[in-house]
Amino acid sequence: MKCIICRPFAWFRERLPALCIADHPEAQAKFMSWRGAKTNDRELLEGDPQREAVEATFKLRKRDPTAAFPQFLALAEGGSVYSMLCVGWLYSQGVGVAKDTVEAERWNLLALERGSKRARLQLADLYLARPDFDACAMILTPGVDEHWAPAMYALAMVKLQQPKTTMQRESARVLLEEASALGDVGAQWALGRRMARGWFGWRRIPRGFRLMSDACEKTFTLVDGNSRGREQQEANAT
């Protein structure tokens, strides 16, 4: 069954007949990319005294994560905050090294203490996998207090995975509203979808459909623009 929200977007309907625009993996990747851009990864890397070694190791990780891991670990032990973040992620995913959530937590905490914003999100993912909702809330709340959209979205998703009380849902709604207002299209989509389904009261259902429609249009622009950019690059290459 086709989503009625997607009907105006023929380009996607032809290619993704079973999906809403915002459900498509490319759209989800764009939402994650937007949140990633709100971290301070670039600033950490640019200010890293071992930047050249970190960048070389990052490139190596794409080809051979097992060879890259000890290099990242050495850089992290030498004080590279960006490398601490990478080591934490590699341990959490079991990439290039045996999965070890204790070590993943330790390195992410070190990165967080030294100013990494992404480490807060990576820690929340670790705690959610346990699951430890209280630890998730504790690690994300300082980011929410700073009006940081990625933390707002993450905490809202945590609350929506807990027993669905009226208080939890309302708290999640407020967080998604604030993240949406800060430009998080994925948060707007998540809010609109649940609102349209009546999660936040039947009076908000019409607004939910409006939010979904607007989020779909924004997503179409994001993904279609990205697709056109790739097509142009391919044309230039030929």
C-alpha positions as CSV (number, residue, x, y, z in Angstrom):
1,M,0.0,0.0,0.0
2,K,1.4,3.4,-1.0
3,C,1.6,6.2,1.6
4,I,-0.8,9.0,0.7
5,I,1.7,11.5,1.9
6,C,4.1,10.5,-0.8
7,R,1.7,10.8,-3.8
8,P,2.8,14.3,-4.8
9,F,6.4,13.1,-5.3
10,A,6.3,11.0,-8.5
11,W,10.0,10.8,-8.9
12,F,10.2,8.7,-5.7
13,R,7.0,6.8,-6.2
14,E,8.4,5.3,-9.3
15,R,11.5,4.1,-7.5
16,L,10.2,3.5,-4.0
17,P,6.6,2.3,-4.3
18,A,6.5,0.7,-0.9
19,L,8.1,3.4,1.1
20,C,7.5,6.9,2.3
21,I,10.2,9.3,1.3
22,A,11.5,9.8,4.8
23,D,11.7,6.0,5.4
24,H,14.2,5.4,2.5
25,P,17.7,4.6,3.7
26,E,19.2,7.5,1.7
27,A,16.8,9.9,3.6
28,Q,17.7,8.4,6.9
29,A,21.4,8.8,6.0
30,K,20.7,12.5,5.3
31,F,19.0,12.9,8.7
32,M,22.0,11.3,10.4
33,S,24.4,13.4,8.4
34,W,22.6,16.6,9.5
35,R,23.0,15.5,13.1
36,G,26.6,14.6,12.6
37,A,27.3,18.1,11.2
38,K,26.0,19.5,14.5
39,T,28.8,17.7,16.4
40,N,32.3,19.3,16.8
41,D,34.2,16.5,15.1
42,R,35.7,18.8,12.5
43,E,36.9,21.2,15.2
44,L,38.4,18.4,17.2
45,L,40.2,17.1,14.2
46,E,41.5,20.5,13.0
47,G,42.8,21.2,16.5
48,D,44.4,17.8,17.0
49,P,48.2,18.1,17.3
50,Q,48.5,14.7,15.6
51,R,46.0,15.6,12.8
52,E,48.0,14.2,9.9
53,A,48.5,10.8,11.7
54,V,44.8,10.7,12.6
55,E,43.7,11.5,9.1
56,A,46.0,8.8,7.7
57,T,44.7,6.3,10.2
58,F,41.1,7.2,9.3
59,K,41.8,6.5,5.7
60,L,43.5,3.2,6.6
61,R,40.4,2.2,8.7
62,K,38.3,2.2,5.5
63,R,40.6,-0.3,3.9
64,D,41.8,-2.3,6.8
65,P,40.2,-1.6,10.2
66,T,42.2,-4.3,11.9
67,A,45.4,-2.6,11.0
68,A,44.0,0.8,11.8
69,F,42.8,0.0,15.3
70,P,46.2,-0.2,17.1
71,Q,47.2,3.0,15.4
72,F,44.1,4.8,16.7
73,L,44.6,3.3,20.1
74,A,48.2,4.6,20.2
75,L,47.0,8.1,19.1
76,A,44.2,8.0,21.7
77,E,46.7,7.1,24.5
78,G,48.8,10.0,23.3
79,G,45.9,12.4,23.9
80,S,44.1,12.6,20.6
81,V,40.5,13.3,21.4
82,Y,39.3,12.5,17.9
83,S,41.1,9.1,18.2
84,M,39.5,8.4,21.6
85,L,36.1,8.9,19.9
86,C,37.2,6.5,17.1
87,V,38.5,3.9,19.5
88,G,35.2,4.0,21.5
89,W,33.2,3.5,18.3
90,L,35.4,0.6,17.1
91,Y,35.1,-1.2,20.4
92,S,31.4,-0.7,20.5
93,Q,30.9,-2.1,17.0
94,G,33.6,-4.8,17.1
95,V,35.3,-3.3,14.1
96,G,39.0,-4.1,13.8
97,V,38.9,-5.4,17.4
98,A,36.8,-7.7,19.5
99,K,33.6,-6.0,20.7
100,D,34.1,-4.7,24.2
101,T,31.4,-2.4,25.6
102,V,33.3,-1.7,28.8
103,E,36.3,-0.3,26.8
104,A,33.9,1.5,24.5
105,E,32.3,3.2,27.4
106,R,35.7,4.1,28.9
107,W,37.0,5.7,25.8
108,N,33.8,7.6,25.0
109,L,33.7,9.0,28.5
110,L,37.3,10.2,28.1
111,A,36.4,11.8,24.8
112,L,33.3,13.4,26.3
113,E,35.4,14.8,29.2
114,R,37.7,16.4,26.7
115,G,34.9,18.0,24.8
116,S,33.6,15.6,22.1
117,K,29.9,16.1,21.5
118,R,29.5,12.9,19.4
119,A,30.8,10.9,22.4
120,R,27.6,11.8,24.2
121,L,25.5,10.2,21.5
122,Q,27.7,7.1,21.3
123,L,27.4,6.6,25.0
124,A,23.7,6.9,24.8
125,D,23.7,4.2,22.1
126,L,25.7,2.0,24.4
127,Y,23.4,2.5,27.3
128,L,20.3,2.0,25.2
129,A,21.6,-1.4,24.0
130,R,21.8,-2.7,27.6
131,P,19.0,-1.2,28.0
132,D,19.6,1.4,30.7
133,F,17.2,4.2,30.1
134,D,18.2,6.2,33.2
135,A,21.9,6.2,32.0
136,C,20.7,7.4,28.6
137,A,18.7,10.2,30.1
138,M,21.6,11.2,32.4
139,I,24.2,11.4,29.5
140,L,21.8,13.2,27.1
141,T,20.2,15.7,29.4
142,P,23.2,18.1,29.5
143,G,23.0,18.2,25.6
144,V,19.3,18.9,25.8
145,D,20.0,21.7,28.4
146,E,22.3,23.2,25.8
147,H,19.5,23.1,23.2
148,W,21.5,20.7,21.1
149,A,19.1,19.1,18.5
150,P,20.8,15.7,18.2
151,A,20.6,15.2,22.0
152,M,16.9,16.2,21.9
153,Y,16.1,13.8,19.2
154,A,18.1,10.9,20.8
155,L,16.4,11.4,24.2
156,A,13.0,11.6,22.6
157,M,13.6,8.2,20.9
158,V,14.8,6.8,24.2
159,K,11.6,8.0,25.9
160,L,9.4,6.5,23.1
161,Q,11.1,3.1,23.7
162,Q,10.1,3.0,27.4
163,P,6.6,2.0,28.7
164,K,4.3,4.4,26.9
165,T,2.8,6.5,29.6
166,T,1.2,9.9,28.9
167,M,4.0,11.6,30.7
168,Q,6.7,9.9,28.6
169,R,4.9,10.6,25.4
170,E,4.4,14.2,26.2
171,S,8.0,14.6,27.2
172,A,9.1,13.0,23.9
173,R,6.7,15.3,21.9
174,V,8.2,18.4,23.5
175,L,11.7,17.2,22.6
176,L,10.8,16.4,19.0
177,E,9.1,19.8,18.7
178,E,12.2,21.6,19.8
179,A,14.5,19.5,17.6
180,S,12.2,20.1,14.6
181,A,12.3,23.9,15.3
182,L,16.1,23.7,15.2
183,G,16.0,22.2,11.7
184,D,16.1,18.4,12.3
185,V,13.8,17.1,9.5
186,G,14.1,13.6,10.8
187,A,12.7,14.7,14.1
188,Q,9.9,16.5,12.4
189,W,9.1,13.3,10.5
190,A,9.2,11.2,13.6
191,L,6.9,13.7,15.4
192,G,4.4,14.1,12.5
193,R,4.1,10.3,12.0
194,R,3.3,9.6,15.7
195,M,1.1,12.7,16.0
196,A,-0.9,11.6,12.9
197,R,-1.3,8.1,14.5
198,G,-2.9,9.7,17.6
199,W,0.0,9.2,20.0
200,F,-0.3,12.7,21.4
201,G,-4.1,13.0,21.4
202,W,-6.7,13.0,18.7
203,R,-6.8,16.8,18.5
204,R,-3.2,16.8,17.2
205,I,-3.8,14.3,14.4
206,P,-4.5,16.9,11.6
207,R,-1.3,18.8,12.6
208,G,0.5,15.5,12.4
209,F,-0.4,15.0,8.8
210,R,0.7,18.6,8.0
211,L,4.0,18.0,9.7
212,M,4.5,14.8,7.7
213,S,3.7,16.4,4.4
214,D,6.1,19.3,5.1
215,A,8.8,16.9,6.2
216,C,8.3,14.8,3.1
217,E,8.7,17.9,0.9
218,K,11.9,18.9,2.8
219,T,13.2,15.3,2.5
220,F,12.5,15.2,-1.2
221,T,14.6,18.3,-1.7
222,L,17.4,16.9,0.4
223,V,17.6,13.5,-1.3
224,D,16.7,14.6,-4.9
225,G,19.3,17.4,-4.6
226,N,21.8,14.8,-3.5
227,S,20.9,12.5,-6.4
228,R,21.2,15.3,-8.9
229,G,24.6,16.2,-7.5
230,R,25.8,12.6,-8.0
231,E,24.4,12.5,-11.5
232,Q,26.3,15.8,-12.3
233,Q,29.5,14.4,-10.9
234,E,29.1,11.3,-13.0
235,A,28.4,13.4,-16.1
236,N,31.5,15.5,-15.5
237,A,33.6,12.4,-15.0
238,T,32.6,11.1,-18.4
